[in-house]
Amino acid sequence: MVAKSLAICPDSEINRQVCAALNEDLLFIGDLTGTLIEPNKTIIAAIKTNQDMVLCGINWANQAFKLLDNTISITWNFKDGDYIKANETLCHISGNARKILTAERTAINFLQTLSATATTTFEIVSLVKSTKVKIMDTRKTVPGLRLAQKYAVVVGGGYNQRNGLYDGVLIKENHIMSCGGITQALNQANSMIAKEVSIQIEVENFTEFKQALSAGATNILLDNMSLGQVSECVKFNNTRAVLEISGGVNKENILKYAQTGVDRISVGALTKNIKAIDLSLRVIQY
């Protein structure tokens, strides 16, 4: 399985994230355990998956090894977006033993985390593949890994929302209260925000939904609504606004929500409730 169109995490951001992770381990002192190994010792190691997964994070893993020793050779048997069965070998790594084992945990941490997001996304997208709905991510990401996890969502077949507070407007209940109401909040947004920036407003019931439509909303988030409420909103909307639902959606009910005719479903669990993929690195030749 390969994602439709891969989002790109810039090389500079990958480097920043990997450098930060390596610094957590080394703290400008180094790998004390690694000093037990003869300095010029070379090995060949392999990373294996112990469960089914969608692979994601190759560039992060490569960078972890290369930053410590750019002569380390890494040969991948798969690419980001591939669905891989348990017990498959993902890659072989050859080079200096000290450097490979120093980078091991950082490389696997990125692989297990990003592959978890990609795998979770793939599983949820698969549940609604019979509908037109798009599965969207949120800002509920691991701190410092926003762009990495958003990349992983797309690898898994999902879609990205705004990257942060700087590139999109989502008017939530606290914004609405602080602005004095739905109409006032939308009027403020439309008068102050550049036209090319997406403006979405969150509503919690049918009355608020109708008010948002009347105020000219073109992108509405239906928050924590029942199936019946969502269906009522879809029917009344009649394609006037893009409709997205969030809250109360899980693997057991997501297909029913998708079948109401909404355009998008945002799922925070893609990035915040993930369980790391079980990976292991083993020396196979020394």
Disulfide bonds with the S-S distance in Angstrom:
none
